[in-house]
Amino acid sequence: MKAVKQILSSKPANVYSVSPSTTVFEALEEMMNKNISALVVMEGDQLKGIFTERDYARKIALAGKSSKDTPVSEIMTADLITVSPDDSIDFCMNIMTEKHIRHLPVVENNKISGMVSIGDAVKSIIEAQKSTIQQLESYINSY
């Protein structure tokens, strides 16, 4: 099974972020412009949290707050679960499934080096299954 670093090597190196003082509205605009569904929240080089579409839906839209007046720091997920580049995709999938989350920041030497999404993990698993199927078909056809 692939490691996180193999997934990151096949993705653009960009990790999109906002500061804690960024308004929710500005963060949503950034997410729309980048066609992403999560942003890490950084204060300088320090990872402070993650802001996701789910945070917006549950903590702004359903709470009746204003996205133009609320800073991301008020609603971001600050109790982060992170993974390392050497962790396996299976490990990531288990975390995402158990914790009901869709994004895992990748941290190496106390610095963020990427983000793994549920889509990245599913794609990796599908590729591994296709490879296994091809190997089995080749084995069967050799007899």
N, C-alpha and C positions, 0 to 999 in steps of 0.2 A: 504494500500500500504506500502511496505517495506521502511524502512529508510536506509540511506547510511551505518550506522553502522552494519546493518544486512548483507549487501552485503560484507562488509569488513571482517566480522567474518567468512565468508565461503571461503575467499581467503587466499593464503599465505600472511604473514605479511610483506614480503619484499617490500620496495619501492626503486626501482633502480634509481640511480642518477649519475650525472657527475658534475665536477666543470666547471665554466665558461671558463676556459682556455683549457679544453679538446678539441682536434680537432674534427671536424665533422666526419672524418673518424673513429677515435677511438670510438666515440659515436655510429656510425652505427655498428661497430664491436660488441660493448656491446649489442646493441639492437638485433643483429642477434644471439649472444650467448645465450641471455635470452629469445629469441623468443617473443619479445615485440615490440611495435611500437611507444613508447614514453618513454622519460626519464625526470625526473625532474632535474633542474639545481640548485645545492646547493653551497653556499659559507659558509662553516662551517655549522651552524644550520639554516642559512637563505635561504629561498626559493627565488631564483632569477628569475626562469623562467621554461619553458618546451621546450623540443626539440622533434619534431615529424618527422615522415616520410614525412609529408606534408611540413614541414619547409625545409627539404632537397630537395625535388622535386622542390619546387618553388624558393628557395633562393640560392641554390647551382647548381643543375643540369641545370635548365633553365636559370640561370644567368651566367653560364659559369665560376663559381668560382671553386677553387680546394678544395676538402674536406680534403685533407691532410695538407693544409696550413691555413684553416679558423677555428678559434676557435668557439665553440658553442655559446659563448656570442654574436657574430656578427649576428647570424641568429635566435636565440631562440625567442620564444614568451615571452616577459617580462611583458606584460600587462595581467596578469593572472586573470582568473576567477576561484575561488575556491568555494568549498562547505564545509559544516560542517557535522559531523557524524549524526546529527539529521535531516538533510534535507531529504526530500522524494525522491524516485526514479523518481516520476512524475516531481518534480521540476528539477532534473538533466536532464531528457529527454527534458524538455522545453528549458533549457539553451542550451543543445547540439544542438537541432534543430534550435533554433533562431540564434545562433552564428556560426553554421556550424563547431563545434568542436567535437572531439571524445574522449577526456580525460579531466577529472576534478580532480585536486589534492584536497584531503580532508585535511582540516586544522582544528586543534583543539588546543586551547591555544597557538596560534602562532607557532605551530609545525605541520609538515606534518605527517599525520597518515595513509595515503593510497592514492590510486588512483582508481577512478571509470571510466570505459570505456563505450562506447556506447554498446559494447557486454554485459557487466555486466548488464546494464539497460534493454536491450532487453530480456536477459535471465530471469531477475526478473519479467518482465511484462508477459512473456509467462507462467512462473510458476504460477503467480497469476490468469491468465486466465484459465489455466488447472484446478486449484483448484475450481474456480467459476463454470466451466462446470461440474466438478464432483459433486459438491454440488447440482446443478440444476438437473442433471440426477438422483441423489439419491432422491431428492424431488419428481420428476416426477414418478419415479419407486415405490415410497411408496404409490401411489394411485392406 
